[in-house]
Amino acid sequence: MVSIKEAVTIPSPPRRVWPMLRDPALVASCIPGATLTASGEDACQGTMRVKFGSTIAIFRGEARLAYDDSERRCTVEGRGIDGRGASRALASGVVTASGAAATVLRVEGNFNVTGPLETLANAGGVHLARTILAEFAGNMARLAAERVAAEPEAEEPEQAAPGFTGDEAGPGGATVRQSGPAAAAARRDRRLLGRAFPGWLKQFFSRKGKTG
């Protein structure tokens, strides 16, 4: 049996990373060599292509998942059999996500391979796990950054002159907030009008007093 205890950092806060870790399809897409074939609420099935030196094996199996959202922790129990049917693998572990501005992903567990691949797995299993985890973290970081970039930026509200909000009265007297370039231009025009109007009134009544 081979034990692993590794930690990697994803430059995105846990509040963003944890929901991604809760998505088996997304997780599988980030694991090099993994293909998800079926997914349920607490279990998923798929294949995993691994390379031990010059030997390549494709394991077909399933994994059971148990999530603890309060602790941002996932317990995994998996098993698989290679394409030739001669080697079998059992694995179990716990994955936790912690941190503040960045996510520290910790993986602790063990796996056991029996059959022709046992010797190769015992010799290079830890190195293989580290390589897969590093690539997985890089892929998750890329997806997290893409999601942030795709989020719409909050539009900064413009300051309107007193009494001129840039909104329009809708049916029943309800206020309807305008938005977009046209609305911004309308608010700007009203702001200028609000500043100039008192001066116009003063000039009008001044001229009226002189002529009267």
C-alpha positions, 0 to 999 in steps of 0.5 A: 500500500502506498501513502500520499500526503500532498498540498498544492495552492490554487490562486483563487479563494476557497469560496470560488474553488470549492463549488468547482470541486463539487462538480465531478464533471469539471473535476474529471476534466481537470485530471490528466488522463481521466474520463467521466462516463457516468455521474450521480449524486454521490458516485461517479464512473469513468476511466483513468489512463496512467503511465508507469515508466514506459507502461501505460494502463487504463483503469476502468472503475468508480468512485464514491464521494462524500462532501462536507460543505461546512469544512470544505472537505471531500472523502473519496473511495475508489476502485478500478480494474485495468483493461487487461483485467489483470491488475486491480486498484483500490484508493481512499483519501480526503481532500480539503480546501482551505485558505483565504485569498488563495486555496490550499488543496490538501490530499491525504490517502493511500492506494494499493495496486495488485497484479502485474502493475503492483511493482511499478505502482509501488515504485513510481506511484507517489511521483505519479500522484504528485504530477497528476495533482500539480497538473490538476491544480494548474487546470483548476486555476485556469478555469477559476481565472476564466470564470472571474474574467467572464463575470460582468463588471458592476457599473459605477452609478453616475452622480446626478444633479439634485432633483435629476436622477436620470430615471423615468416614471413608469406605469402607476408612477413607479420609477424605472431605472435607465441603463446603457449608453443612451441612459448615461447620456440622458442623465448627463444632459439632465445634469447640465440642465439642472445646473443651468436652469437656475441661471436662466430663471434669474436672467429671465426675471431680471429682464422682465423686471426691467421691461415692466 
